[in-house]
């Protein structure tokens, strides 16, 4: 294992590797640090080309030193959306489809790593709050590892996510509050040593699984990062992770210094990062009365807020909010025009790209990568079918 230490993301205070950790003493996320000089001896473009195409191929920059808890996490494809691009007069548009992962979302990456490390540390019971997909992933990997799982969901969590999570054997509770309020209860139980808290960024290893998205896209695009990345942002683990991962790739000699502009995408009904970005603030105040169809980004208060804002600003990107109407329209357009079904959070990302084009934040000839974070079939869709009585039907009337 190439981990040298962990450090507080705010103060830089060092923490010993090989031990279970939650937040730092400053109450901020811990970041895993690696011996990149050792990693670069074996992590090369040639060595990677000969490895299995899964998230564990990046082992020199991952924290586990035991066999992973895995459900077969593949390298997810990058898909072109030519008609969607042409509709906006753009030369191309790419989407990385994370819906191909186990449990149908990119949450599988982070929770595979978090549960792997929980098993490595001998943790018997884990808990988290969730708006949907993260809870399902935690439950699935918990079942795989033989670890008891407790999940608390806000009442607006899609029913399919609640029932899916329960199907994996987790103890699932639907609560009358937002995700951060559910998280407070999880934190209380962790403080009483009832379970280990696997909430977003409240343990250090989920971030390490999510950063692999950045590793993959770098290799898939010929080791040349895109001009811009649009990412659906609730807790922001993936955005923070990729930004960290790009530095690690450069440190081991796989890429150069070029970085994409990072665009954090939120819904107008829950946009704490956008508000903080526009005000020039380092931390984001809690968003009251959060509401959006894109439940995965309905996070009123994120523990990693300053890390999201730091990545966006350092990259020259922005935080963008989009309307519910724009989200639903984007999902419908991409499905009809390119046969690609975005989840609502992915629809928000497509809508944000369109908005950024209109504002001149991105060029029509730039290489842009969108993230679709989950399989669109996991979400309710409008029924536009028509009823037919076969005894009376004529083919020419259809």
Secondary structure in CASP SS format (residue, H / E / C, confidence):
PFRMAT SS
TARGET T0000
AUTHOR 0000-0000-0000
METHOD secondary structure of the structure
MODEL  1
X C 1.00
X C 1.00
X E 1.00
X E 1.00
X E 1.00
X E 1.00
X E 1.00
X E 1.00
X C 1.00
X C 1.00
X C 1.00
X C 1.00
X C 1.00
X E 1.00
X E 1.00
X C 1.00
X C 1.00
X C 1.00
X C 1.00
X C 1.00
X C 1.00
X C 1.00
X C 1.00
X C 1.00
X C 1.00
X C 1.00
X C 1.00
X C 1.00
X C 1.00
X E 1.00
X E 1.00
X E 1.00
X E 1.00
X E 1.00
X C 1.00
X H 1.00
X H 1.00
X H 1.00
X H 1.00
X C 1.00
X C 1.00
X C 1.00
X C 1.00
X C 1.00
X H 1.00
X H 1.00
X H 1.00
X H 1.00
X H 1.00
X C 1.00
X C 1.00
X C 1.00
X C 1.00
X E 1.00
X H 1.00
X H 1.00
X H 1.00
X H 1.00
X H 1.00
X H 1.00
X H 1.00
X C 1.00
X C 1.00
X C 1.00
X C 1.00
X C 1.00
X C 1.00
X C 1.00
X C 1.00
X C 1.00
X C 1.00
X C 1.00
X C 1.00
X E 1.00
X C 1.00
X C 1.00
X C 1.00
X E 1.00
X E 1.00
X E 1.00
X C 1.00
X H 1.00
X H 1.00
X H 1.00
X H 1.00
X H 1.00
X H 1.00
X C 1.00
X C 1.00
X C 1.00
X C 1.00
X C 1.00
X C 1.00
X E 1.00
X E 1.00
X E 1.00
X E 1.00
X H 1.00
X H 1.00
X H 1.00
X C 1.00
X H 1.00
X H 1.00
X H 1.00
X E 1.00
X C 1.00
X H 1.00
X H 1.00
X H 1.00
X H 1.00
X H 1.00
X H 1.00
X H 1.00
X H 1.00
X H 1.00
X H 1.00
X H 1.00
X H 1.00
X H 1.00
X H 1.00
X C 1.00
X C 1.00
X C 1.00
X C 1.00
X E 1.00
X E 1.00
X E 1.00
X E 1.00
X E 1.00
X E 1.00
X C 1.00
X C 1.00
X H 1.00
X H 1.00
X H 1.00
X H 1.00
X H 1.00
X H 1.00
X H 1.00
X H 1.00
X H 1.00
X H 1.00
X H 1.00
X H 1.00
X H 1.00
X C 1.00
X C 1.00
X E 1.00
X E 1.00
X E 1.00
X E 1.00
X E 1.00
X E 1.00
X E 1.00
X C 1.00
X C 1.00
X C 1.00
X C 1.00
X H 1.00
X H 1.00
X H 1.00
X H 1.00
X H 1.00
X H 1.00
X H 1.00
X H 1.00
X H 1.00
X C 1.00
X C 1.00
X C 1.00
X E 1.00
X E 1.00
X E 1.00
X E 1.00
X E 1.00
X C 1.00
X C 1.00
X C 1.00
X H 1.00
X H 1.00
X H 1.00
X H 1.00
X H 1.00
X H 1.00
X H 1.00
X H 1.00
X H 1.00
X H 1.00
X H 1.00
X H 1.00
X H 1.00
X C 1.00
X C 1.00
X C 1.00
X C 1.00
X E 1.00
X E 1.00
X C 1.00
X C 1.00
X C 1.00
X C 1.00
X C 1.00
X C 1.00
X C 1.00
X C 1.00
X H 1.00
X H 1.00
X H 1.00
X H 1.00
X H 1.00
X C 1.00
X H 1.00
X H 1.00
X H 1.00
X H 1.00
X H 1.00
X H 1.00
X H 1.00
X H 1.00
X H 1.00
X C 1.00
X C 1.00
X C 1.00
X C 1.00
X C 1.00
X C 1.00
X C 1.00
X E 1.00
X E 1.00
X E 1.00
X E 1.00
X E 1.00
X C 1.00
X C 1.00
X C 1.00
X C 1.00
X H 1.00
X H 1.00
X H 1.00
X H 1.00
X H 1.00
X H 1.00
X H 1.00
X H 1.00
X H 1.00
X H 1.00
X H 1.00
X H 1.00
X H 1.00
X H 1.00
X H 1.00
X C 1.00
X C 1.00
X C 1.00
X C 1.00
X C 1.00
X C 1.00
X C 1.00
X C 1.00
X C 1.00
X E 1.00
X E 1.00
X E 1.00
X E 1.00
X E 1.00
X E 1.00
X E 1.00
X C 1.00
X C 1.00
X E 1.00
X C 1.00
X H 1.00
X H 1.00
X H 1.00
X H 1.00
X H 1.00
X H 1.00
X H 1.00
X H 1.00
X C 1.00
X C 1.00
X C 1.00
X C 1.00
X C 1.00
X C 1.00
X C 1.00
X C 1.00
X C 1.00
X C 1.00
X C 1.00
X C 1.00
X C 1.00
X C 1.00
X C 1.00
X H 1.00
X H 1.00
X H 1.00
X C 1.00
X C 1.00
X C 1.00
X C 1.00
X C 1.00
X C 1.00
X C 1.00
X H 1.00
X H 1.00
X H 1.00
X H 1.00
X H 1.00
X H 1.00
X H 1.00
X H 1.00
X H 1.00
X H 1.00
X H 1.00
X C 1.00
X C 1.00
X E 1.00
X E 1.00
X E 1.00
X E 1.00
X E 1.00
X C 1.00
X H 1.00
X H 1.00
X H 1.00
X H 1.00
X H 1.00
X H 1.00
X H 1.00
X H 1.00
X H 1.00
X H 1.00
X H 1.00
X H 1.00
X H 1.00
X H 1.00
X H 1.00
X C 1.00
X C 1.00
X C 1.00
X C 1.00
X C 1.00
X H 1.00
X H 1.00
X H 1.00
X H 1.00
X H 1.00
X H 1.00
X H 1.00
X H 1.00
X H 1.00
X H 1.00
X H 1.00
X H 1.00
X H 1.00
X H 1.00
X H 1.00
X H 1.00
X C 1.00
X C 1.00
X C 1.00
X C 1.00
X C 1.00
X C 1.00
X C 1.00
X C 1.00
X E 1.00
X E 1.00
X E 1.00
X E 1.00
X E 1.00
X C 1.00
X E 1.00
X C 1.00
X H 1.00
X H 1.00
X H 1.00
X C 1.00
X C 1.00
X C 1.00
X C 1.00
X C 1.00
X C 1.00
X C 1.00
X C 1.00
X C 1.00
X C 1.00
X C 1.00
X C 1.00
X C 1.00
X C 1.00
X C 1.00
X C 1.00
X H 1.00
X H 1.00
X H 1.00
X C 1.00
END
